[in-house]
Amino acid sequence: MRVVMIGGSGHVGTYLAPRLVEAGYEVINISRNQRRPYRPHAAWQAVQQVVLDRQAEEEAGAFGQRVLALKPDIVIDMICFTLQSAQHLVEALQGQVQHFLHTGTMWVHGPSVVVPTSEEQPRKPFGEYGIQKAAIEAYLLDQARRNGFPATIIHPGHIVGPGWRPVNPAGNLSPRVFELLARGEELALPNFGLETLHHVHADDVAQMFMGALAHWSTAVGHSFHAVSPGALTLRGYAEAVASWFGQQARLRFTPYEEWKDTVSPEEAAMTYDHIAHSPNGSIAKAQQLLGYRPRYTSLQAIYEAVSWLIAQGAMEAPSLS
Ligand SMILES: NC(=O)c1ccc[n+]([C@@H]2O[C@H](COP(=O)([O-])OP(=O)(O)OC[C@H]3O[C@@H](n4cnc5c(N)ncnc54)[C@H](OP(=O)(O)O)[C@@H]3O)[C@@H](O)[C@H]2O)c1
C-alpha cells in the first residue's frame, strides 16, 4: 500500500512516518524540504521525499493532480486549513484512493457543553482556524455519506513532544512559566485557574492514524479525538509541574482582563485562545472503534517536552536528579 503524507516531516509525521515504514507501507512525503523530522530515525531512508509547495501548487490549480500522480492508495493530509483547499484535493482524489485521513483539531468544538466532549456534539467553532477546520470536517463527512469518499478525520489536542515548546500552565508557550514553577516563585494565572488544556503526545496522534488505517471499515466516515486520557486544569497543571521540580506551587489568581497586562500581547492572545476553548475531549470513541490506547498522560508528555527544553538550554531549571 502506498501512503502519501502531505506535510509529514512535522510534529506528527516525525512519529508517523517511521510507524508506517515499520508496518510495511511504502511512504511518500510531500513537503517543501525546509524542515527535518524532530527525531532521526533510520526509517526515513525508506521515505520518498517529493518537494512541493502546496500553496503554490494550489494557486496553480495543480496540487490535487500532483498528489494523484503519485498513485497513492492512502493519503494523509497533515496541513489542510481551508475548505477550498480540502475541496480541491477531494475533487482530484474522488474514486481514486482507498483511505483519506485529514488532520483536524479540537478547535472544531467551540465552548464545551457536556464534558468530556464527544465527537458527536454539535460544532460551535469560533475563530477563523476552528471555523475552517469545522467546515472541512463537515464537508469530508458529507462526501463520505453522499459519494462514498473514504475520509477519516483525526482531531489532535495540543501536540506535545521533545523538540518544541509545550503549551504551559498559563496557556501560552513561554518557557518562563516553567522556570517560575521550577524555582518555587509566584505564578499568576487567569481567573480561578480552572479552565482546561488537553494535550497529546505526537506519538499518540501517530498511533491513532495507525489505528484508523488498521480499522478502515469503522474509521471511514468518522471523526476521532486524538487527545490524552484526561485534560488538565491550569491550576492542577501548575501544581503538578511545581511538585515535579520538588517545589510547592505559589499561585496567584486574577481575572483575565487584569492578568493579560502581566504578559506580552502575544502571550495574552494565545492564553485567551486556549482558555476560551478550554478543550476537554473524550477518547471513548477512538478506544472502542480504533483500539486507541494512549501511551502518555498529559503530564508524562509534557515532562518529556520540558526535559528536552532543559537539555537544550531553552529554559533554566534546577537539576532534577
Ligand atoms: N500543533 C498542534 O498543537 C496542533 C493541535 C491540533 C491540531 N493540529 C493540526 O495538526 C496539523 C499539523 O500537523 P503537525 O503539527 O505534525 O505539522 P507541523 O509540525 O506544523 O509540520 C508541517 C509539515 O508540513 C510541511 N509544510 C508546511 N507548509 C507546507 C507547504 N506550503 N507545502 C508543503 N509542505 C508544507 C512542513 O515541512 P516544510 O516546512 O519542509 O515544507 C512539515 O512537514 C495541522 O492540520 C494542525 O491544524 C496541530
The ligand as an ORCA input file, in Angstrom:
! r2SCAN-3c Opt
* xyz 0 1
  N       0.382     21.754     16.771
  C      -0.695     21.480     17.481
  O      -0.686     21.519     18.724
  C      -1.961     21.074     16.780
  C      -3.107     20.903     17.523
  C      -4.270     20.478     16.871
  C      -4.252     20.249     15.518
  N      -3.124     20.451     14.807
  C      -3.154     20.198     13.366
  O      -2.057     19.374     13.048
  C      -1.667     19.641     11.707
  C      -0.203     19.932     11.669
  O       0.483     18.747     11.999
  P       1.944     18.861     12.592
  O       1.867     19.676     13.852
  O       2.515     17.492     12.600
  O       2.648     19.718     11.444
  P       3.845     20.712     11.577
  O       4.767     20.281     12.661
  O       3.328     22.102     11.549
  O       4.587     20.393     10.196
  C       4.055     20.843      8.993
  C       4.611     19.986      7.858
  O       4.079     20.491      6.646
  C       5.131     20.895      5.763
  N       4.656     22.092      5.085
  C       4.326     23.299      5.648
  N       3.884     24.151      4.699
  C       3.928     23.461      3.520
  C       3.593     23.811      2.181
  N       3.137     25.028      1.832
  N       3.770     22.865      1.212
  C       4.223     21.633      1.530
  N       4.550     21.263      2.776
  C       4.412     22.169      3.760
  C       6.331     21.097      6.661
  O       7.562     20.869      6.025
  P       8.322     22.062      5.213
  O       8.332     23.258      6.113
  O       9.667     21.483      4.966
  O       7.519     22.269      3.964
  C       6.086     19.976      7.688
  O       6.427     18.725      7.143
  C      -2.468     20.821     11.232
  O      -3.526     20.367     10.418
  C      -2.982     21.442     12.519
  O      -4.201     22.107     12.322
  C      -1.973     20.849     15.393
*
